[in-house]
Protein backbone atom coordinates (compact mmCIF):
# COMPACT_ATOMS: atom_id res chain seq x y z
CA UNK A 1 0.00 0.00 0.00
CA UNK A 2 2.83 2.41 0.85
CA UNK A 3 4.46 1.85 -2.57
CA UNK A 4 1.11 2.55 -4.27
CA UNK A 5 0.73 5.92 -2.53
CA UNK A 6 4.26 6.93 -3.57
CA UNK A 7 3.66 6.01 -7.22
CA UNK A 8 0.40 7.99 -7.41
CA UNK A 9 2.40 11.22 -7.47
CA UNK A 10 4.81 10.08 -10.18
CA UNK A 11 4.27 11.46 -13.66
CA UNK A 12 6.00 11.38 -17.03
CA UNK A 13 8.55 13.93 -18.16
CA UNK A 14 6.02 15.38 -20.56
CA UNK A 15 3.53 15.85 -17.72
CA UNK A 16 6.19 17.61 -15.63
CA UNK A 17 6.51 20.19 -18.41
CA UNK A 18 2.73 20.62 -18.41
CA UNK A 19 2.65 21.05 -14.61
CA UNK A 20 5.48 23.60 -14.78
CA UNK A 21 3.63 25.52 -17.49
CA UNK A 22 0.38 25.59 -15.54
CA UNK A 23 2.11 26.66 -12.32
CA UNK A 24 3.93 29.52 -14.06
CA UNK A 25 0.80 30.60 -15.95
CA UNK A 26 -1.15 30.73 -12.70
CA UNK A 27 1.62 32.58 -10.82
CA UNK A 28 2.03 35.07 -13.65
CA UNK A 29 -1.70 35.70 -13.87
CA UNK A 30 -1.97 36.27 -10.11
CA UNK A 31 0.99 38.66 -9.97
CA UNK A 32 -0.31 40.52 -13.03
CA UNK A 33 -3.79 40.92 -11.52
CA UNK A 34 -2.33 42.15 -8.20
CA UNK A 35 -0.36 44.78 -10.10
CA UNK A 36 -3.19 45.87 -12.34
CA UNK A 37 -5.48 46.15 -9.31
CA UNK A 38 -2.99 48.49 -7.62
CA UNK A 39 -2.62 50.62 -10.74
CA UNK A 40 -6.37 50.88 -11.39
CA UNK A 41 -7.35 51.63 -7.79
CA UNK A 42 -4.66 54.34 -7.51
CA UNK A 43 -5.32 55.86 -10.96
CA UNK A 44 -1.79 55.44 -12.32
CA UNK A 45 -0.58 57.28 -15.42
CA UNK A 46 -0.86 54.70 -18.20
CA UNK A 47 2.28 55.87 -20.04
CA UNK A 48 4.45 55.56 -16.93
CA UNK A 49 2.84 52.26 -15.94
CA UNK A 50 3.39 50.72 -19.38
CA UNK A 51 6.97 51.99 -19.60
CA UNK A 52 7.89 50.47 -16.23
CA UNK A 53 6.01 47.25 -16.97
CA UNK A 54 7.67 46.75 -20.37
CA UNK A 55 11.15 47.36 -18.93
CA UNK A 56 10.51 44.96 -16.03
CA UNK A 57 9.04 42.37 -18.39
CA UNK A 58 12.02 42.54 -20.73
CA UNK A 59 14.62 42.33 -17.96
CA UNK A 60 12.97 39.49 -16.05
CA UNK A 61 11.96 37.45 -19.08
CA UNK A 62 15.20 37.86 -21.02
CA UNK A 63 17.68 37.45 -18.20
CA UNK A 64 15.87 35.21 -15.72
CA UNK A 65 12.78 33.31 -16.82
CA UNK A 66 13.79 32.26 -20.34
CA UNK A 67 17.06 30.89 -18.91
CA UNK A 68 15.14 29.23 -16.07
CA UNK A 69 12.87 27.53 -18.61
CA UNK A 70 15.84 26.18 -20.53
CA UNK A 71 17.57 24.93 -17.37
CA UNK A 72 14.50 23.15 -15.98
CA UNK A 73 13.31 21.76 -19.33
CA UNK A 74 16.78 20.32 -19.94
CA UNK A 75 16.91 18.83 -16.43
CA UNK A 76 13.46 17.27 -16.82
CA UNK A 77 14.25 15.79 -20.24
CA UNK A 78 17.50 14.30 -18.95
CA UNK A 79 16.08 12.49 -15.93
CA UNK A 80 17.04 8.83 -16.18
CA UNK A 81 13.72 7.65 -14.76
CA UNK A 82 10.71 7.85 -17.03
CA UNK A 83 8.43 8.88 -14.14
CA UNK A 84 9.29 11.39 -11.44
CA UNK A 85 7.49 13.07 -8.57
CA UNK A 86 4.96 15.63 -9.75
CA UNK A 87 6.94 18.20 -7.72
CA UNK A 88 10.15 17.52 -9.69
CA UNK A 89 9.43 20.26 -12.22
CA UNK A 90 11.68 22.35 -9.94
CA UNK A 91 14.81 21.37 -8.11
CA UNK A 92 15.37 22.25 -4.44
CA UNK A 93 17.23 25.46 -5.25
CA UNK A 94 14.34 26.71 -7.41
CA UNK A 95 11.81 26.00 -4.64
CA UNK A 96 13.96 27.99 -2.20
CA UNK A 97 14.24 30.89 -4.65
CA UNK A 98 10.48 30.82 -5.28
CA UNK A 99 9.80 30.84 -1.53
CA UNK A 100 12.12 33.80 -1.01
CA UNK A 101 10.49 35.72 -3.87
CA UNK A 102 7.05 35.13 -2.37
CA UNK A 103 8.24 36.07 1.12
CA UNK A 104 9.83 39.34 -0.01
CA UNK A 105 6.95 40.16 -2.36
CA UNK A 106 4.39 39.75 0.40
CA UNK A 107 6.64 41.68 2.79
CA UNK A 108 7.10 44.63 0.44
CA UNK A 109 3.36 44.81 -0.25
CA UNK A 110 2.32 44.62 3.39
CA UNK A 111 4.90 47.18 4.59
CA UNK A 112 3.69 49.77 2.03
CA UNK A 113 7.29 50.85 1.30
CA UNK A 114 6.64 51.78 -2.33
CA UNK A 115 3.97 53.80 -4.06
CA UNK A 116 1.27 51.27 -5.12
CA UNK A 117 1.27 52.57 -8.71
CA UNK A 118 5.00 51.86 -9.10
CA UNK A 119 4.77 48.55 -7.30
CA UNK A 120 1.75 47.65 -9.44
CA UNK A 121 3.66 48.57 -12.59
CA UNK A 122 6.51 46.32 -11.47
CA UNK A 123 4.05 43.50 -10.76
CA UNK A 124 2.43 43.87 -14.18
CA UNK A 125 5.81 43.42 -15.89
CA UNK A 126 6.85 40.60 -13.56
CA UNK A 127 3.50 38.84 -13.98
CA UNK A 128 3.80 39.07 -17.75
CA UNK A 129 7.30 37.56 -17.61
CA UNK A 130 6.12 34.72 -15.34
CA UNK A 131 3.15 34.06 -17.61
CA UNK A 132 5.44 33.98 -20.65
CA UNK A 133 7.68 31.45 -18.92
CA UNK A 134 4.57 29.32 -18.44
CA UNK A 135 3.87 29.61 -22.16
CA UNK A 136 7.42 28.39 -22.91
CA UNK A 137 6.85 25.32 -20.71
CA UNK A 138 3.52 24.65 -22.43
CA UNK A 139 5.20 24.88 -25.83
CA UNK A 140 7.80 22.38 -24.61
CA UNK A 141 4.99 20.10 -23.44
CA UNK A 142 3.00 20.47 -26.66
CA UNK A 143 6.05 19.88 -28.89
CA UNK A 144 7.56 17.24 -26.61
CA UNK A 145 9.42 15.28 -29.29
CA UNK A 146 11.31 18.36 -30.47
CA UNK A 147 11.91 19.39 -26.86
CA UNK A 148 13.52 15.99 -26.23
CA UNK A 149 15.77 16.44 -29.26
CA UNK A 150 16.68 19.99 -28.29
CA UNK A 151 17.54 19.32 -24.64
CA UNK A 152 18.73 15.72 -24.61
CA UNK A 153 22.34 15.27 -23.61
CA UNK A 154 24.74 12.50 -22.69
CA UNK A 155 24.70 13.59 -19.04
CA UNK A 156 21.61 12.30 -17.27
CA UNK A 157 20.07 13.85 -14.16
CA UNK A 158 18.90 11.83 -11.20
CA UNK A 159 17.42 14.80 -9.39
CA UNK A 160 16.47 15.02 -5.76
CA UNK A 161 12.83 13.96 -5.94
Backbone torsions as a table, in degrees:
resi	resn	phi	psi	omega
1	UNK	NA	-40.7	-179.6
2	UNK	-62.6	-41.5	178.6
3	UNK	-64.0	-36.4	178.1
4	UNK	-63.1	-44.0	-178.5
5	UNK	-67.5	-31.2	177.3
6	UNK	-70.4	-41.4	-177.7
7	UNK	-72.4	-19.0	179.3
8	UNK	-61.6	-34.4	-176.5
9	UNK	-93.1	12.9	176.8
10	UNK	-97.7	134.7	-177.3
11	UNK	-134.0	166.9	179.7
12	UNK	-73.0	166.3	177.5
13	UNK	-60.8	-40.8	179.6
14	UNK	-61.2	-41.8	179.6
15	UNK	-66.7	-34.3	176.1
16	UNK	-60.2	-39.3	177.3
17	UNK	-65.4	-38.2	176.6
18	UNK	-63.9	-46.7	179.9
19	UNK	-60.3	-45.6	178.6
20	UNK	-58.8	-44.1	179.1
21	UNK	-61.2	-44.9	-179.2
22	UNK	-66.9	-39.3	178.6
23	UNK	-63.0	-46.3	-178.9
24	UNK	-69.5	-36.6	175.3
25	UNK	-60.7	-46.8	-179.6
26	UNK	-62.7	-47.1	-179.4
27	UNK	-61.1	-45.1	179.3
28	UNK	-62.1	-42.4	179.1
29	UNK	-62.6	-44.6	-179.1
30	UNK	-64.2	-44.9	179.9
31	UNK	-65.2	-41.9	178.6
32	UNK	-60.6	-45.1	-178.7
33	UNK	-68.6	-34.3	174.2
34	UNK	-60.6	-46.5	-179.4
35	UNK	-65.0	-44.8	-179.2
36	UNK	-66.6	-34.1	176.2
37	UNK	-62.7	-42.1	177.7
38	UNK	-63.1	-44.2	-177.7
39	UNK	-65.7	-44.8	-178.0
40	UNK	-66.4	-46.3	-176.3
41	UNK	-69.4	-21.8	179.9
42	UNK	-107.2	11.7	175.0
43	UNK	49.9	57.6	-179.8
44	UNK	-72.6	150.0	175.9
45	UNK	-68.3	120.0	-172.4
46	UNK	-61.9	-36.0	-179.3
47	UNK	-66.2	-43.7	179.2
48	UNK	-67.7	-44.1	-179.9
49	UNK	-58.7	-49.4	-178.7
50	UNK	-65.3	-38.7	178.7
51	UNK	-61.5	-49.5	179.2
52	UNK	-61.9	-46.0	-177.3
53	UNK	-62.1	-42.2	-179.3
54	UNK	-66.7	-41.1	178.8
55	UNK	-64.3	-46.5	179.0
56	UNK	-62.1	-44.8	178.4
57	UNK	-56.2	-51.8	-176.9
58	UNK	-59.1	-48.9	-177.2
59	UNK	-62.3	-47.9	-177.2
60	UNK	-70.9	-41.0	-179.1
61	UNK	-70.0	-47.5	-175.0
62	UNK	-67.0	-44.6	-170.8
63	UNK	-100.3	-11.7	-179.1
64	UNK	-124.0	-63.4	-167.9
65	UNK	-74.6	-33.4	176.5
66	UNK	-68.3	-37.1	176.7
67	UNK	-69.4	-38.3	177.4
68	UNK	-62.0	-42.0	178.1
69	UNK	-58.9	-48.6	-178.9
70	UNK	-59.9	-46.4	-178.5
71	UNK	-60.5	-47.9	-176.3
72	UNK	-75.3	-36.0	176.5
73	UNK	-63.4	-42.6	179.1
74	UNK	-64.3	-42.4	179.1
75	UNK	-63.0	-43.6	-179.7
76	UNK	-63.3	-47.1	-178.8
77	UNK	-60.9	-34.4	-174.4
78	UNK	-93.1	8.5	171.2
79	UNK	-60.0	140.4	179.0
80	UNK	-76.9	-32.5	178.6
81	UNK	-79.5	145.3	178.1
82	UNK	-75.8	-29.0	179.0
83	UNK	-123.1	135.9	-179.3
84	UNK	-131.0	168.4	176.0
85	UNK	-57.8	143.4	179.9
86	UNK	-61.0	-20.5	179.8
87	UNK	-87.6	0.6	-176.3
88	UNK	-81.8	9.7	175.2
89	UNK	-70.3	-18.3	170.7
90	UNK	-117.8	157.8	168.6
91	UNK	-96.6	177.0	-176.5
92	UNK	-59.6	-42.2	-178.9
93	UNK	-59.5	-42.2	-179.2
94	UNK	-66.7	-37.3	176.2
95	UNK	-64.6	-39.2	178.4
96	UNK	-65.4	-44.4	178.5
97	UNK	-61.6	-44.7	179.7
98	UNK	-61.4	-42.3	178.2
99	UNK	-62.5	-41.8	178.0
100	UNK	-65.0	-42.2	178.4
101	UNK	-60.9	-42.4	179.4
102	UNK	-66.4	-43.5	-179.6
103	UNK	-59.5	-50.0	-178.2
104	UNK	-70.3	-35.1	177.1
105	UNK	-63.8	-44.3	177.8
106	UNK	-66.3	-40.7	179.4
107	UNK	-61.6	-47.0	-179.5
108	UNK	-62.6	-41.7	179.6
109	UNK	-65.1	-44.5	-174.5
110	UNK	-75.1	-24.1	179.2
111	UNK	-84.3	-10.9	178.3
112	UNK	55.0	44.1	-178.8
113	UNK	-73.8	-38.7	-174.3
114	UNK	-109.9	154.0	174.0
115	UNK	-57.5	130.1	-176.9
116	UNK	-58.7	-29.5	179.1
117	UNK	-67.3	-42.6	-179.9
118	UNK	-72.2	-39.8	176.7
119	UNK	-64.5	-41.6	177.2
120	UNK	-62.2	-40.2	177.7
121	UNK	-62.3	-42.9	176.6
122	UNK	-60.7	-44.9	-179.3
123	UNK	-65.2	-35.0	177.7
124	UNK	-62.6	-47.0	178.7
125	UNK	-65.1	-43.4	179.2
126	UNK	-64.4	-43.8	178.4
127	UNK	-61.6	-40.5	176.9
128	UNK	-63.4	-38.9	178.7
129	UNK	-67.8	-42.3	176.8
130	UNK	-61.8	-45.4	179.6
131	UNK	-60.6	-42.2	179.4
132	UNK	-64.8	-35.6	174.9
133	UNK	-62.9	-40.0	175.5
134	UNK	-60.2	-40.2	177.7
135	UNK	-62.6	-41.1	177.6
136	UNK	-60.1	-43.0	177.9
137	UNK	-64.3	-39.3	178.6
138	UNK	-67.2	-35.7	175.4
139	UNK	-64.2	-41.8	177.3
140	UNK	-62.4	-37.8	177.9
141	UNK	-68.1	-47.7	-176.2
142	UNK	-64.5	-39.6	-178.4
143	UNK	-106.9	52.1	-170.5
144	UNK	-59.0	-40.4	-178.3
145	UNK	-62.7	-43.2	176.9
146	UNK	-69.8	-33.9	176.4
147	UNK	-62.2	-42.4	177.6
148	UNK	-60.8	-44.4	179.4
149	UNK	-64.1	-39.9	-176.6
150	UNK	-68.7	-40.0	-171.6
151	UNK	-108.2	-2.1	178.8
152	UNK	-67.7	143.7	176.9
153	UNK	-146.3	169.8	178.7
154	UNK	-64.7	-43.1	-178.7
155	UNK	-70.3	128.4	179.0
156	UNK	-107.4	146.3	-179.1
157	UNK	-102.8	136.7	174.4
158	UNK	-92.5	-35.2	179.3
159	UNK	73.7	175.1	-175.9
160	UNK	-107.2	-2.5	-178.6
161	UNK	-104.0	NA	NA
